[in-house]
Amino acid sequence: MAQKRLLCFGDSNTWGYIPGKETLTRYGEDIRWTSLLQKKLGDEYRIIEFGLCGCESGAKFEDRALVDAQPVYPSVLFASLPVDAVLIMLGTNDLKKRNEWKSGDTAKNVDTLINVTHTFAPDAKIFLAPAVILQKGLENDPDFDPTVAIEDSKRCAEEIAELAEKRKIPLFDTNKYVHELDYDGCHFTAGAHKAFAEALAQFLSIHF
């Protein structure tokens, strides 16, 4: 039996970023949710992880091209073919101060990624996961304004859920399972990686 191939496309919470280090540091394969998911699903599945620190669903500035999902995602998807399914989880970096996030921004950009998926992998299933709702502690990250970003993250999550319903795409509700974030209020702890992986494995057993 051929393996079912799932591409997981996201930002630093897919990459496994550990905040507070002098250099980019990630959790090991024994902790990252992508690796835990692979272990739980077993050899019948192949988890293709692509987490890009700082990834924005659609960058608003030219100097952010390196982390703009719009030009990056098609190449990642094409390089990962064949894929049987894709999970997209983006939104957190859209909420940084410099981006002046407006309602609808993230959902519109993710909708474009859905269309790209249909073009390059027309038979692949698509799953959406909203980015985590930001928490107290966000004041420790100078890129965010916690007075607006926390509330915006709630609306962003709602809009991804609305997009999933509109496009008839299964939604994995990140915020049902991830409640524990690191001191910066936006990154998964080791415990959150575990909770995410366990719940996602159950979700995929139904939808994939």
Beta strands, then each sheet from edge to edge (+ up, - down):
strand 1: 4-10
strand 2: 45-51
strand 3: 85-89
strand 4: 125-128
sheet 1: 2+ 1+ 3+ 4+
end
